[in-house]
Amino acid sequence: MKEKLSMNDTKEIKVEQDGTKTISLEEFLNHIKKVDITTENWKEYFEFEQTTEETKNPFGEVTGLRTHRNYYNR
């Protein structure tokens, strides 16, 4: 039987019959690292990629451009 954890629950890690692990909120918070992201250090945490897609008519002439900006967590 699975139990849901409340915000105040401090139970230890519990392994269910199906192999699912349930941990306390306190244990979960131990895995989170708080960092200050600034305009100077943001590249340490995110990747930026910009691509351009052209649309062409049947004669091969460019009829439109679309820019995609993608951000990824590192």
Phi and psi in degrees as a GROMACS rama.xvg file:
@    title "Ramachandran Plot"
@    xaxis  label "Phi"
@    yaxis  label "Psi"
@TYPE xy
-85.7347  144.284  LYS-2
-117.887  137.481  GLU-3
-83.3697  142.081  LYS-4
-91.3796  135.426  LEU-5
-88.9483  170.456  SER-6
-63.5702  -23.6961  MET-7
-99.3368  3.36115  ASN-8
-76.2611  133.791  ASP-9
-124.26  32.3899  THR-10
-66.8324  153.831  LYS-11
-74.8642  177.882  GLU-12
-64.008  132.506  ILE-13
-123.409  128.862  LYS-14
-104.449  124.11  VAL-15
-81.9044  169.349  GLU-16
-60.7902  -31.654  GLN-17
-85.2054  5.21679  ASP-18
92.3676  -5.2084  GLY-19
-68.1291  134.292  THR-20
-102.878  134.06  LYS-21
-115.785  127.111  THR-22
-120.114  161.309  ILE-23
-75.7489  162.486  SER-24
-60.9925  -39.0795  LEU-25
-60.7096  -44.4182  GLU-26
-64.3706  -40.9038  GLU-27
-61.0276  -44.7401  PHE-28
-65.9352  -22.3115  LEU-29
-67.3748  -18.4664  ASN-30
-91.7228  -4.10614  HIS-31
-101.858  128.143  ILE-32
-108.886  127.295  LYS-33
-89.6642  128.34  LYS-34
-131.033  151.112  VAL-35
-95.5003  115.679  ASP-36
-96.7642  125.099  ILE-37
-120.603  176.561  THR-38
-68.7388  -18.9781  THR-39
-86.783  -34.9729  GLU-40
-108.569  6.53658  ASN-41
-61.9876  -27.3686  TRP-42
-68.63  -17.2343  LYS-43
-72.9998  -19.8926  GLU-44
-115.475  -20.4247  TYR-45
-133.481  148.554  PHE-46
-109.959  142.719  GLU-47
-118.939  130.347  PHE-48
-133.694  130.974  GLU-49
-121.998  126.81  GLN-50
-125.665  152.998  THR-51
-119.982  132.994  THR-52
-114.116  127.432  GLU-53
-99.6982  142.388  GLU-54
-112.38  138.535  THR-55
-126.487  153.033  LYS-56
-84.3518  175.739  ASN-57
-60.0942  -16.3355  PRO-58
-91.771  1.78432  PHE-59
85.1845  5.97888  GLY-60
-83.8115  139.076  GLU-61
-70.5586  125.636  VAL-62
-113.729  -8.56264  THR-63
-169.642  153.365  GLY-64
-128.076  139.17  LEU-65
-131.907  127.097  ARG-66
-101.568  132.16  THR-67
-111.538  128.962  HIS-68
-113.841  118.58  ARG-69
-117.312  136.044  ASN-70
-118.034  134.457  TYR-71
-126.076  142.934  TYR-72
-77.2084  140.739  ASN-73
